[in-house]
Amino acid sequence: MLEVRSLRVARRQAMQPARTVLDDIDCRIGAGEVVMLIGPNGAGKSTLLAAMAGDLAPAAGQVLFKGKPLPAWAAGELARHRAVLPQRAGLSLPFTVEEVVYLGCLARSESRRQLRDVVQAALKALGVAHLAQRPMPVLSGGEQARVHLARVLAQVWPAQVDDGIGSRLLLLDEPCASLDPHHQHSVCMAIRDFAHRTGAAAIVTMHDMNLAAQYGDRILALREGKLVADGLPQAVLTREFVRRCFAVDASHWRVGQDFLVATRPLQD
């Protein structure tokens, strides 16, 4: 679904030479996979997501979506297959929740009835259908975050059961950052269920290693602009790796099918 080849990204600040932010990144994301992108602050997670979205031109290497380089995609066609949730998706205009989710459908061409069904399905999946007629500015930060995720899902939500199975891509930057524990889990379940049901590939930046372990099919870990791990959660999130990458200690449990991770400060 998505392939990153020898990617290098550099950023230039005023009066400063270009600084390499990502270097020699290689990875592949398959259809139906939920990949959690983790790493310390400043590791390059949001930058990699922006490069995967085509919003940031690499200094070297390339990103291919369904075998085609991102610059070769027409904007409208790409918008119908790839949806991006930025880390900050503020909105101050008094649109209703339903109107905001409809904004995710601007590139779609289905009938009004089909679009209405898509919007209602996305609202329901994120647990915000009861807020449909509420103005966005009166919502809490957590409610707004779930509405914006519903908008992103509506952008690529299949209009029918067999519509483009395995042809969607979700790029989500910290979708759980402002949510309470209950809604963190409900959002992660919605993302996982959408990916597994539709065959969409989902790449999600995540700081919470416990959520990453429970809901990720795979973990990608960045540190200082380098890809330092790629594998199953239980293979990547070892105590030794967590200590080395995040400078914290970690403990692990298995509860049924779940692999749980808890962290604490390193002890002298």
Backbone as CSV, one residue per row, in Angstrom:
resi,resn,N_x,N_y,N_z,CA_x,CA_y,CA_z,C_x,C_y,C_z
1,MET,0.830,-1.212,0.000,0.000,0.000,0.000,0.867,1.265,0.000
2,LEU,1.806,1.328,0.958,2.680,2.499,1.062,4.115,2.014,1.215
3,GLU,5.006,2.606,0.449,6.424,2.225,0.515,7.287,3.480,0.612
4,VAL,8.179,3.489,1.575,9.119,4.582,1.777,10.505,4.064,1.446
5,ARG,11.163,4.724,0.495,12.469,4.247,0.019,13.556,5.284,0.272
6,SER,14.515,4.911,1.094,15.731,5.712,1.318,15.401,7.194,1.527
7,LEU,14.415,7.464,2.352,13.900,8.818,2.519,14.831,9.658,3.402
8,ARG,15.131,10.837,2.922,15.851,11.820,3.728,15.115,13.149,3.632
9,VAL,14.873,13.756,4.787,14.168,15.035,4.849,15.040,16.027,5.597
10,ALA,15.208,17.206,5.012,15.999,18.264,5.647,15.126,19.500,5.802
11,ARG,15.339,20.210,6.874,14.616,21.458,7.123,15.608,22.604,7.258
12,ARG,15.225,23.751,6.711,16.088,24.924,6.763,15.416,26.014,7.593
13,GLN,16.145,26.556,8.551,15.661,27.680,9.330,16.376,28.943,8.876
14,ALA,15.787,30.085,9.202,16.342,31.363,8.758,17.806,31.502,9.155
15,MET,18.635,31.845,8.170,20.054,32.121,8.384,20.829,30.914,8.906
16,GLN,20.245,29.716,8.766,20.904,28.506,9.240,21.018,27.506,8.085
17,PRO,22.062,26.682,8.071,22.150,25.636,7.051,21.064,24.587,7.255
18,ALA,20.719,23.878,6.207,19.697,22.830,6.289,20.136,21.758,7.277
19,ARG,19.172,21.295,8.061,19.433,20.257,9.063,18.658,19.000,8.691
20,THR,19.326,17.862,8.662,18.671,16.603,8.344,17.780,16.183,9.501
21,VAL,16.487,16.003,9.217,15.514,15.621,10.238,15.230,14.128,10.189
22,LEU,15.176,13.571,8.997,15.012,12.133,8.791,16.096,11.661,7.841
23,ASP,16.647,10.485,8.103,17.760,10.022,7.277,17.629,8.532,6.993
24,ASP,17.606,8.191,5.693,17.659,6.799,5.230,16.528,5.956,5.810
25,ILE,15.288,6.428,5.658,14.121,5.715,6.167,13.596,4.774,5.085
26,ASP,13.487,3.508,5.440,12.912,2.495,4.551,11.845,1.730,5.319
27,CYS,10.623,1.657,4.768,9.579,0.845,5.392,8.461,0.605,4.389
28,ARG,7.672,-0.406,4.671,6.505,-0.729,3.864,5.314,-0.945,4.781
29,ILE,4.145,-0.456,4.349,2.914,-0.603,5.104,1.918,-1.348,4.222
30,GLY,1.371,-2.442,4.731,0.462,-3.256,3.939,-0.995,-2.878,4.129
31,ALA,-1.835,-3.307,3.209,-3.274,-3.066,3.307,-3.812,-3.715,4.578
32,GLY,-4.686,-2.997,5.279,-5.303,-3.523,6.482,-4.447,-3.457,7.726
33,GLU,-3.235,-2.932,7.630,-2.340,-2.847,8.780,-2.564,-1.562,9.570
34,VAL,-2.515,-1.690,10.894,-2.449,-0.522,11.773,-1.026,-0.456,12.310
35,VAL,-0.292,0.556,11.883,1.112,0.703,12.267,1.233,1.896,13.198
36,MET,1.734,1.645,14.392,1.947,2.703,15.373,3.367,3.243,15.220
37,LEU,3.461,4.553,15.019,4.745,5.231,14.842,5.103,5.908,16.164
38,ILE,6.133,5.404,16.830,6.484,5.893,18.156,7.896,6.470,18.135
39,GLY,8.237,7.175,19.198,9.567,7.738,19.351,9.527,8.918,20.297
40,PRO,10.672,9.319,20.838,10.719,10.476,21.741,10.328,11.763,21.017
41,ASN,10.045,12.803,21.788,9.798,14.118,21.192,10.983,14.525,20.332
42,GLY,10.677,15.042,19.140,11.740,15.480,18.243,12.376,14.372,17.431
43,ALA,11.831,13.155,17.505,12.417,12.037,16.759,12.146,12.129,15.270
44,GLY,11.102,12.885,14.875,10.778,13.015,13.453,9.474,12.353,13.048
45,LYS,8.619,12.004,14.013,7.380,11.289,13.700,6.451,12.117,12.813
46,SER,6.169,13.345,13.228,5.258,14.191,12.438,5.856,14.524,11.076
47,THR,7.169,14.681,11.041,7.836,14.951,9.759,7.690,13.767,8.819
48,LEU,7.867,12.545,9.337,7.709,11.360,8.500,6.270,11.244,8.013
49,LEU,5.312,11.517,8.878,3.915,11.448,8.467,3.626,12.470,7.365
50,ALA,4.189,13.685,7.480,3.994,14.706,6.456,4.611,14.288,5.128
51,ALA,5.757,13.629,5.186,6.379,13.132,3.960,5.552,12.007,3.346
52,MET,5.000,11.130,4.192,4.141,10.053,3.701,2.872,10.600,3.064
53,ALA,2.416,11.757,3.562,1.200,12.377,3.019,1.460,13.113,1.715
54,GLY,2.712,13.418,1.430,3.030,14.231,0.267,3.018,15.712,0.545
55,ASP,2.907,16.083,1.820,2.887,17.494,2.194,4.284,18.066,2.364
56,LEU,5.289,17.220,2.363,6.663,17.640,2.581,7.551,16.932,1.567
57,ALA,8.238,17.692,0.740,9.090,17.105,-0.291,10.399,16.619,0.323
58,PRO,10.798,15.388,0.051,12.049,14.882,0.618,13.263,15.446,-0.092
59,ALA,14.388,15.481,0.618,15.648,15.876,0.003,16.213,14.738,-0.833
60,ALA,15.854,13.506,-0.469,16.292,12.329,-1.219,15.316,11.200,-0.944
61,GLY,15.307,10.205,-1.828,14.391,9.092,-1.678,13.002,9.430,-2.179
62,GLN,12.059,8.514,-1.960,10.700,8.749,-2.427,9.700,7.940,-1.616
63,VAL,8.437,8.364,-1.730,7.312,7.673,-1.111,6.382,7.229,-2.239
64,LEU,6.021,5.949,-2.241,5.112,5.406,-3.242,3.828,4.956,-2.574
65,PHE,2.699,5.357,-3.143,1.386,4.926,-2.682,0.784,4.055,-3.766
66,LYS,0.490,2.821,-3.430,-0.007,1.829,-4.386,0.900,1.738,-5.621
67,GLY,2.204,1.793,-5.375,3.193,1.607,-6.428,3.495,2.835,-7.255
68,LYS,2.837,3.962,-6.969,3.033,5.183,-7.766,3.599,6.287,-6.878
69,PRO,4.651,6.988,-7.316,5.197,8.083,-6.502,4.132,9.122,-6.193
70,LEU,4.183,9.660,-4.992,3.153,10.629,-4.579,3.013,11.808,-5.534
71,PRO,4.118,12.406,-6.053,3.936,13.553,-6.960,3.201,13.205,-8.244
72,ALA,3.108,11.913,-8.582,2.427,11.514,-9.812,0.915,11.428,-9.638
73,TRP,0.434,11.539,-8.408,-1.003,11.484,-8.162,-1.643,12.857,-8.378
74,ALA,-2.795,12.876,-9.044,-3.594,14.099,-9.119,-4.171,14.377,-7.738
75,ALA,-4.288,15.659,-7.387,-4.703,16.028,-6.037,-6.066,15.451,-5.678
76,GLY,-7.030,15.554,-6.567,-8.369,15.052,-6.284,-8.399,13.555,-6.115
77,GLU,-7.661,12.850,-6.961,-7.620,11.390,-6.868,-6.968,10.958,-5.565
78,LEU,-5.885,11.629,-5.195,-5.204,11.290,-3.946,-6.118,11.544,-2.748
79,ALA,-6.876,12.643,-2.796,-7.772,12.971,-1.691,-8.869,11.933,-1.510
80,ARG,-9.217,11.223,-2.559,-10.249,10.193,-2.443,-9.705,8.885,-1.872
81,HIS,-8.389,8.786,-1.786,-7.777,7.541,-1.307,-6.931,7.716,-0.057
82,ARG,-6.478,8.929,0.206,-5.587,9.181,1.344,-6.122,10.316,2.192
83,ALA,-6.265,10.071,3.493,-6.779,11.093,4.401,-5.783,11.320,5.525
84,VAL,-5.631,12.586,5.923,-4.610,12.974,6.899,-5.253,13.732,8.054
85,LEU,-4.915,13.320,9.273,-5.305,14.071,10.464,-4.063,14.715,11.041
86,PRO,-3.933,16.053,10.949,-2.757,16.716,11.510,-2.827,16.736,13.033
87,GLN,-1.691,17.045,13.644,-1.627,17.080,15.096,-2.552,18.151,15.669
88,ARG,-2.695,19.252,14.972,-3.583,20.338,15.408,-4.550,20.655,14.277
89,ALA,-5.825,20.429,14.539,-6.849,20.657,13.509,-7.900,21.616,14.053
90,GLY,-7.471,22.817,14.398,-8.364,23.789,15.016,-9.397,24.327,14.039
91,LEU,-10.537,24.753,14.589,-11.593,25.353,13.782,-12.357,26.325,14.672
92,SER,-12.353,27.603,14.313,-13.028,28.609,15.142,-14.377,29.031,14.576
93,LEU,-14.660,28.711,13.313,-15.941,29.090,12.716,-17.057,28.214,13.283
94,PRO,-18.280,28.773,13.404,-19.362,28.043,14.078,-20.052,27.008,13.205
95,PHE,-19.285,26.171,12.509,-19.879,25.042,11.798,-20.434,24.048,12.800
96,THR,-21.488,23.353,12.415,-21.967,22.265,13.265,-21.055,21.050,13.076
97,VAL,-21.169,20.120,14.000,-20.391,18.885,13.913,-20.662,18.174,12.589
98,GLU,-21.902,18.062,12.220,-22.267,17.383,10.977,-21.656,18.093,9.769
99,GLU,-21.686,19.421,9.769,-21.106,20.173,8.654,-19.603,19.935,8.550
100,VAL,-18.929,19.847,9.687,-17.490,19.597,9.671,-17.195,18.228,9.064
101,VAL,-17.965,17.226,9.432,-17.732,15.890,8.885,-18.042,15.864,7.388
102,TYR,-19.039,16.638,6.964,-19.320,16.747,5.527,-18.133,17.354,4.771
103,LEU,-17.359,18.212,5.423,-16.184,18.792,4.762,-15.200,17.714,4.315
104,GLY,-15.192,16.605,5.023,-14.320,15.508,4.605,-14.748,14.863,3.306
105,CYS,-15.948,15.178,2.841,-16.494,14.549,1.636,-16.362,15.415,0.384
106,LEU,-15.637,16.529,0.468,-15.606,17.481,-0.646,-15.059,16.870,-1.935
107,ALA,-14.141,15.913,-1.820,-13.560,15.317,-3.026,-14.366,14.121,-3.527
108,ARG,-15.409,13.745,-2.802,-16.202,12.579,-3.181,-17.247,12.952,-4.224
109,SER,-17.746,11.953,-4.950,-18.677,12.236,-6.045,-19.968,11.429,-5.956
110,GLU,-20.230,10.801,-4.792,-21.444,10.006,-4.665,-22.685,10.885,-4.566
111,SER,-23.832,10.248,-4.550,-25.095,10.973,-4.412,-25.223,11.551,-3.012
112,ARG,-26.165,12.487,-2.855,-26.395,13.090,-1.543,-26.769,12.034,-0.509
113,ARG,-27.574,11.078,-0.919,-27.994,10.022,0.011,-26.800,9.190,0.457
114,GLN,-25.927,8.832,-0.480,-24.740,8.051,-0.119,-23.818,8.843,0.802
115,LEU,-23.649,10.139,0.502,-22.797,10.967,1.357,-23.396,11.101,2.754
116,ARG,-24.714,11.222,2.833,-25.353,11.298,4.138,-25.099,10.023,4.937
117,ASP,-25.184,8.879,4.269,-24.933,7.605,4.940,-23.483,7.519,5.417
118,VAL,-22.551,8.008,4.584,-21.139,8.004,4.960,-20.913,8.865,6.198
119,VAL,-21.465,10.073,6.190,-21.295,10.993,7.316,-21.881,10.394,8.586
120,GLN,-23.071,9.808,8.493,-23.697,9.221,9.667,-22.886,8.043,10.199
121,ALA,-22.330,7.251,9.308,-21.514,6.120,9.738,-20.248,6.587,10.444
122,ALA,-19.614,7.635,9.926,-18.398,8.158,10.551,-18.698,8.773,11.914
123,LEU,-19.809,9.519,12.010,-20.212,10.093,13.301,-20.454,8.993,14.328
124,LYS,-21.127,7.945,13.918,-21.426,6.840,14.829,-20.167,6.121,15.263
125,ALA,-19.238,5.910,14.312,-18.002,5.185,14.628,-17.178,5.895,15.688
126,LEU,-17.219,7.214,15.721,-16.447,7.984,16.697,-17.276,8.407,17.906
127,GLY,-18.507,7.945,17.993,-19.326,8.227,19.157,-19.738,9.672,19.296
128,VAL,-19.909,10.383,18.177,-20.284,11.799,18.247,-21.579,12.089,17.490
129,ALA,-22.346,11.058,17.167,-23.594,11.269,16.429,-24.561,12.143,17.221
130,HIS,-24.541,12.031,18.551,-25.452,12.824,19.377,-25.085,14.310,19.392
131,LEU,-23.895,14.639,18.874,-23.446,16.038,18.826,-23.642,16.662,17.451
132,ALA,-24.300,15.975,16.539,-24.329,16.360,15.125,-24.717,17.814,14.887
133,GLN,-25.667,18.349,15.646,-26.151,19.712,15.411,-25.516,20.744,16.342
134,ARG,-24.531,20.328,17.110,-23.860,21.259,18.019,-22.789,22.046,17.267
135,PRO,-22.625,23.355,17.556,-21.534,24.123,16.933,-20.183,23.643,17.476
136,MET,-19.207,23.567,16.624,-17.888,23.082,17.034,-17.263,23.898,18.169
137,PRO,-17.350,25.247,18.170,-16.653,26.004,19.217,-17.129,25.720,20.632
138,VAL,-18.344,25.158,20.813,-18.836,24.914,22.170,-18.410,23.540,22.682
139,LEU,-17.775,22.746,21.851,-17.379,21.402,22.265,-16.076,21.445,23.053
140,SER,-15.863,20.428,23.854,-14.582,20.285,24.542,-13.492,19.915,23.547
141,GLY,-12.241,20.042,23.974,-11.136,19.687,23.087,-11.179,18.232,22.671
142,GLY,-11.540,17.349,23.591,-11.631,15.932,23.259,-12.745,15.635,22.284
143,GLU,-13.893,16.319,22.446,-14.994,16.124,21.504,-14.611,16.627,20.120
144,GLN,-13.963,17.779,20.054,-13.527,18.301,18.762,-12.549,17.343,18.084
145,ALA,-11.657,16.746,18.864,-10.681,15.813,18.296,-11.379,14.615,17.658
146,ARG,-12.417,14.118,18.304,-13.144,12.968,17.741,-13.936,13.369,16.494
147,VAL,-14.460,14.587,16.477,-15.170,15.058,15.285,-14.213,15.159,14.101
148,HIS,-13.018,15.690,14.330,-12.057,15.809,13.233,-11.626,14.434,12.732
149,LEU,-11.527,13.462,13.621,-11.207,12.114,13.158,-12.368,11.539,12.354
150,ALA,-13.604,11.823,12.765,-14.759,11.398,11.971,-14.716,12.021,10.578
151,ARG,-14.324,13.303,10.515,-14.190,13.970,9.207,-13.172,13.257,8.323
152,VAL,-12.049,12.878,8.900,-10.995,12.202,8.145,-11.477,10.825,7.672
153,LEU,-12.164,10.090,8.547,-12.686,8.787,8.133,-13.725,8.936,7.030
154,ALA,-14.568,9.978,7.120,-15.586,10.193,6.092,-14.956,10.438,4.727
155,GLN,-13.775,11.001,4.709,-13.090,11.287,3.440,-12.833,10.016,2.636
156,VAL,-12.558,8.914,3.339,-12.195,7.671,2.634,-13.121,6.515,3.002
157,TRP,-14.230,6.802,3.640,-15.159,5.748,4.052,-15.785,5.104,2.817
158,PRO,-15.762,3.765,2.712,-16.371,3.116,1.537,-17.864,3.400,1.471
159,ALA,-18.349,3.770,0.294,-19.774,4.068,0.134,-20.606,2.798,0.114
160,GLN,-19.966,1.652,-0.194,-20.646,0.370,-0.150,-19.656,-0.690,0.298
161,VAL,-20.144,-1.876,0.615,-19.336,-2.895,1.277,-18.077,-3.234,0.501
162,ASP,-18.180,-3.374,-0.809,-17.034,-3.809,-1.612,-16.384,-2.663,-2.376
163,ASP,-16.558,-1.447,-1.899,-16.054,-0.258,-2.600,-14.581,-0.025,-2.288
164,GLY,-13.708,-0.377,-3.222,-12.293,-0.054,-3.095,-11.611,-0.692,-1.903
165,ILE,-11.951,-1.945,-1.595,-11.336,-2.620,-0.462,-9.814,-2.641,-0.647
166,GLY,-9.099,-2.238,0.390,-7.640,-2.265,0.347,-7.014,-1.136,-0.427
167,SER,-7.742,-0.025,-0.643,-7.176,1.057,-1.452,-7.100,2.381,-0.701
168,ARG,-7.309,2.356,0.614,-7.313,3.597,1.385,-6.092,3.696,2.287
169,LEU,-5.738,4.925,2.615,-4.608,5.183,3.493,-5.004,6.246,4.505
170,LEU,-4.770,5.961,5.792,-5.007,6.907,6.869,-3.676,7.289,7.501
171,LEU,-3.429,8.583,7.638,-2.232,9.094,8.297,-2.693,9.985,9.442
172,LEU,-2.513,9.513,10.665,-3.125,10.148,11.840,-2.047,10.550,12.824
173,ASP,-1.970,11.853,13.096,-0.923,12.382,13.976,-1.497,12.625,15.373
174,GLU,-1.165,11.750,16.286,-1.575,11.832,17.693,-3.091,12.012,17.857
175,PRO,-3.896,11.093,17.351,-5.354,11.245,17.467,-5.874,11.112,18.893
176,CYS,-5.048,10.597,19.812,-5.504,10.387,21.195,-4.964,11.434,22.164
177,ALA,-4.280,12.451,21.673,-3.525,13.354,22.551,-4.391,14.068,23.578
178,SER,-5.622,14.455,23.233,-6.439,15.261,24.148,-7.613,14.482,24.733
179,LEU,-7.543,13.154,24.685,-8.680,12.333,25.077,-8.493,11.692,26.449
180,ASP,-9.612,11.470,27.137,-9.563,10.725,28.390,-9.372,9.233,28.077
181,PRO,-9.035,8.400,29.086,-8.731,6.987,28.809,-9.842,6.247,28.071
182,HIS,-11.111,6.485,28.448,-12.206,5.788,27.769,-12.212,6.105,26.277
183,HIS,-12.077,7.389,25.937,-12.140,7.773,24.533,-10.847,7.457,23.789
184,GLN,-9.718,7.381,24.486,-8.500,6.887,23.843,-8.724,5.485,23.303
185,HIS,-9.293,4.633,24.137,-9.540,3.256,23.691,-10.600,3.199,22.603
186,SER,-11.652,3.999,22.728,-12.703,3.950,21.714,-12.194,4.447,20.366
187,VAL,-11.340,5.470,20.376,-10.754,5.964,19.125,-9.829,4.923,18.514
188,CYS,-8.984,4.318,19.327,-8.082,3.281,18.806,-8.865,2.101,18.244
189,MET,-9.953,1.719,18.916,-10.786,0.631,18.400,-11.427,1.013,17.079
190,ALA,-11.877,2.282,16.958,-12.494,2.730,15.705,-11.495,2.692,14.558
191,ILE,-10.260,3.129,14.821,-9.220,3.105,13.789,-8.902,1.672,13.379
192,ARG,-8.702,0.812,14.380,-8.369,-0.588,14.083,-9.499,-1.283,13.332
193,ASP,-10.742,-1.061,13.791,-11.877,-1.710,13.131,-12.026,-1.234,11.694
194,PHE,-11.837,0.079,11.473,-11.938,0.610,10.115,-10.870,-0.014,9.211
195,ALA,-9.630,-0.078,9.697,-8.538,-0.624,8.886,-8.763,-2.099,8.582
196,HIS,-9.111,-2.867,9.596,-9.270,-4.304,9.389,-10.502,-4.623,8.544
197,ARG,-11.551,-3.807,8.661,-12.781,-4.074,7.903,-12.653,-3.670,6.448
198,THR,-11.989,-2.544,6.179,-11.934,-2.016,4.812,-10.629,-2.329,4.102
199,GLY,-9.629,-2.838,4.832,-8.326,-3.054,4.217,-7.504,-1.793,4.094
200,ALA,-7.933,-0.709,4.761,-7.149,0.530,4.734,-5.856,0.340,5.526
201,ALA,-4.803,0.970,5.061,-3.565,1.033,5.832,-3.635,2.261,6.726
202,ALA,-3.265,2.104,7.998,-3.328,3.221,8.943,-1.982,3.376,9.630
203,ILE,-1.415,4.578,9.557,-0.179,4.902,10.276,-0.544,5.961,11.302
204,VAL,-0.267,5.657,12.570,-0.737,6.476,13.684,0.451,6.839,14.570
205,THR,0.740,8.127,14.734,1.768,8.508,15.696,1.175,8.416,17.093
206,MET,1.982,7.898,18.016,1.462,7.585,19.337,2.569,7.735,20.373
207,HIS,2.257,8.434,21.479,3.192,8.524,22.594,2.926,7.452,23.646
208,ASP,1.694,6.996,23.743,1.323,6.019,24.756,1.706,4.618,24.269
209,MET,2.747,4.047,24.863,3.210,2.731,24.419,2.208,1.635,24.730
210,ASN,1.407,1.815,25.769,0.399,0.821,26.097,-0.664,0.753,25.007
211,LEU,-1.149,1.913,24.535,-2.103,1.932,23.429,-1.465,1.396,22.151
212,ALA,-0.217,1.768,21.909,0.476,1.276,20.718,0.580,-0.238,20.739
213,ALA,0.872,-0.802,21.916,1.025,-2.251,22.036,-0.303,-2.975,21.853
214,GLN,-1.390,-2.397,22.381,-2.680,-3.072,22.320,-3.326,-3.009,20.943
215,TYR,-3.153,-1.891,20.237,-3.934,-1.683,19.017,-3.095,-1.700,17.733
216,GLY,-1.789,-1.722,17.853,-0.956,-1.750,16.658,-0.686,-3.167,16.180
217,ASP,-0.847,-3.389,14.877,-0.402,-4.657,14.300,1.120,-4.685,14.211
218,ARG,1.689,-3.497,14.103,3.139,-3.374,13.961,3.568,-2.066,14.595
219,ILE,4.833,-2.017,14.996,5.412,-0.805,15.576,6.583,-0.357,14.710
220,LEU,6.600,0.935,14.369,7.781,1.584,13.811,8.287,2.558,14.866
221,ALA,9.572,2.535,15.149,10.134,3.431,16.159,11.216,4.295,15.551
222,LEU,11.115,5.604,15.798,12.117,6.568,15.347,12.889,7.094,16.542
223,ARG,14.157,7.367,16.318,14.983,8.033,17.327,16.036,8.855,16.606
224,GLU,16.044,10.156,16.876,17.006,11.077,16.260,16.997,10.962,14.737
225,GLY,15.788,10.869,14.169,15.636,10.859,12.722,15.957,9.555,12.036
226,LYS,16.198,8.507,12.816,16.526,7.198,12.255,15.442,6.198,12.630
227,LEU,15.170,5.255,11.724,14.262,4.166,12.031,15.045,3.115,12.812
228,VAL,14.688,2.922,14.093,15.485,2.053,14.967,14.783,0.750,15.291
229,ALA,13.512,0.593,14.908,12.817,-0.669,15.144,11.610,-0.771,14.230
230,ASP,11.295,-1.997,13.812,10.155,-2.272,12.955,9.753,-3.715,13.209
231,GLY,8.592,-3.914,13.853,8.185,-5.282,14.140,6.928,-5.345,14.968
232,LEU,6.574,-6.539,15.414,5.406,-6.745,16.260,5.598,-6.027,17.591
233,PRO,4.507,-5.573,18.213,4.640,-4.837,19.474,5.448,-5.579,20.531
234,GLN,5.187,-6.870,20.718,5.884,-7.602,21.764,7.360,-7.814,21.435
235,ALA,7.699,-7.746,20.141,9.101,-7.891,19.756,9.858,-6.574,19.883
236,VAL,9.172,-5.457,19.657,9.834,-4.149,19.690,9.891,-3.584,21.102
237,LEU,8.780,-3.632,21.821,8.669,-2.906,23.092,9.228,-3.713,24.265
238,THR,10.424,-4.208,24.111,11.093,-4.901,25.201,11.565,-3.893,26.243
239,ARG,11.848,-4.392,27.426,12.326,-3.502,28.483,13.610,-2.812,28.050
240,GLU,14.511,-3.566,27.437,15.801,-3.002,27.028,15.611,-1.921,25.981
241,PHE,14.710,-2.157,25.003,14.503,-1.157,23.957,13.878,0.105,24.525
242,VAL,12.872,-0.038,25.379,12.210,1.129,25.957,13.197,1.959,26.777
243,ARG,14.050,1.295,27.525,15.055,2.015,28.310,16.000,2.781,27.395
244,ARG,16.431,2.151,26.319,17.408,2.768,25.420,16.790,3.900,24.596
245,CYS,15.561,3.724,24.162,14.940,4.692,23.245,14.275,5.849,23.977
246,PHE,13.655,5.558,25.139,12.847,6.572,25.819,13.396,6.982,27.180
247,ALA,14.442,6.318,27.645,15.040,6.636,28.950,14.043,6.470,30.091
248,VAL,13.185,5.466,30.000,12.291,5.076,31.088,12.333,3.552,31.213
249,ASP,11.902,3.070,32.365,11.814,1.627,32.577,10.439,1.146,32.127
250,ALA,10.296,-0.144,31.870,9.028,-0.684,31.393,8.765,-2.054,32.002
251,SER,7.479,-2.328,32.234,7.025,-3.649,32.641,5.950,-4.106,31.663
252,HIS,5.800,-5.436,31.528,4.885,-5.993,30.534,3.983,-7.027,31.175
253,TRP,2.754,-7.112,30.651,1.816,-8.144,31.062,1.062,-8.637,29.833
254,ARG,0.566,-9.858,29.934,-0.379,-10.368,28.947,-1.705,-10.620,29.648
255,VAL,-2.765,-10.006,29.138,-4.110,-10.183,29.663,-4.977,-10.645,28.499
256,GLY,-5.279,-11.922,28.450,-5.987,-12.463,27.295,-5.138,-12.293,26.049
257,GLN,-5.706,-11.628,25.047,-4.982,-11.369,23.804,-4.179,-10.075,23.837
258,ASP,-4.317,-9.303,24.923,-3.686,-7.989,24.991,-2.266,-8.065,25.538
259,PHE,-1.391,-7.281,24.948,-0.018,-7.096,25.415,0.051,-5.702,26.017
260,LEU,0.269,-5.596,27.320,0.193,-4.333,28.041,1.584,-3.862,28.443
261,VAL,1.777,-2.547,28.405,3.066,-1.939,28.747,2.830,-0.816,29.740
262,ALA,3.592,-0.808,30.818,3.567,0.304,31.780,4.973,0.829,31.945
263,THR,5.114,2.140,32.096,6.435,2.736,32.221,6.570,3.463,33.553
264,ARG,7.824,3.662,33.972,8.138,4.411,35.184,9.525,4.990,35.024
265,PRO,9.919,5.955,35.859,11.256,6.541,35.732,12.347,5.502,35.992
266,LEU,13.467,5.697,35.346,14.623,4.845,35.612,15.102,5.068,37.050
267,GLN,15.484,3.997,37.701,15.995,4.055,39.072,17.514,4.062,39.036
268,ASP,18.123,4.869,39.889,19.579,4.908,39.965,20.109,3.586,40.534
